[in-house]
Amino acid sequence: MLLIGGCGAASLVDEAGDTPLFVYDMNIVERQLQVLRDAMPKELSLHYAVKANPHPGLLERMVRLVDGFDVASGGELARALAAGMDAAHISFAGPGKREDELVAAIDAGITLNLESEGEARRALAIAEKRGRIPRLAVRVNPDFDLKGSGMRMGGGAKPFGVDADRAAALARSLIAAGADWRGWHIFAGSQALDAEALIDTQAATVGLAARLSNEVGASPPLVNLGGGFGIPYFPGDQRLDVAPIGEALGQIMNARPDILSTSKFAIELGRWIVGEAGVYLTRVIDVKQSKGETFVVVDGGLHHQLAASGNFGTVVRRNYPIAVANRYGAPAAEEAVTIVGCLCTPIDKLGDKVSLPAVAEGDLIAIFVAGAYGASASPAAFLGHPPALELLLG
Ligand SMILES: *Cc1c(COP(=O)(O)O)cnc(C)c1O
């Protein structure tokens, strides 16, 4: 039997009451954060990107483990505050912030990472109406991107942030309007497994922050360097070693230009912190044959774990790591099987020609690396099946 956080997968299903089920092991989250603390410069703040996994229990635990939360909607902001994170350590990025979201952010006193001049205008108008001094940072669309990144967020035309050549003018106008200018937010990409590329990006980001600050003529209180640390999903993916990244960042920070001498620095990570802490457990409903191929039909699917189906930001579909939880470690059968979910669409495929021990009705299938962009990043309403259960361990 597969053990998750020291507990058998089947007894976890009993405890939760049913499948499909996401299990998150906080021991793995804590281990990741310890590795990160040990690797990174002591004065660097570690922020958690809530959108990776906004489970309320997980957020409550996370409040004591990281230095800040980055949220991407009014809903995530409400969850961050409910979990007990201090408003002074919450920032809110993301395009298309609605009026009510801006009001909630300004009333709570969190930092808005502004995505455009229009958003700045709306935020300043709301703050004035409510008699508040808003905390505003400028999200910059950098003129470089994170190489080897699974999802590029900078370099070229982007809906995120203000182009680097207009960012200083916007910051100046915020200061002139009497806002509490908090500094820069520069996020260049996601899911990178190349330490050298991440180091190059961090150096370029600090350089850009210094150049823009000199243009403004003011030192930014905070430079949020983004993140982009990736995790291995597929055979051949090399685990990212964060030690050299921390060492290089320490050197970059020590050698930073004078204008940044009093600035604080932060990185914001989602998937690297929680991705490997989650397992998706789903039960086999049917095993059927079609033209010589074996299909294993499970009670879960892409409506819970879209990413494993290959339909969340991937170009080529590849299998996430999969096991038969109740026959963990048993030798593989000769024939590979295809694991499909219970939705009537050919894209609901969770494993293509997977080598597994012989699978039978009632078996429990485990799909790993389900801690980030799982339950909350999947189209749960599609076909009207119930949402997956979630269980927090450790
Ligand atoms: C999504 C996002 C993150 C988190 O990315 P991960 O790949 O999960 O680490 C961080 N910052 C911003 C602005 C984001 O949009």
The ligand as an ORCA input file, in Angstrom:
! r2SCAN-3c Opt
* xyz 0 1
  C       1.414     32.165    -10.769
  C       2.304     33.172    -10.202
  C       3.308     32.791     -9.297
  C       3.572     31.376     -8.910
  O       4.167     30.634     -9.932
  P       4.709     29.177     -9.619
  O       5.150     28.658    -10.924
  O       3.576     28.392     -9.046
  O       5.811     29.310     -8.627
  C       4.073     33.794     -8.748
  N       3.868     35.094     -9.062
  C       2.924     35.480     -9.946
  C       2.767     36.912    -10.256
  C       2.117     34.544    -10.537
  O       1.192     34.933    -11.413
*
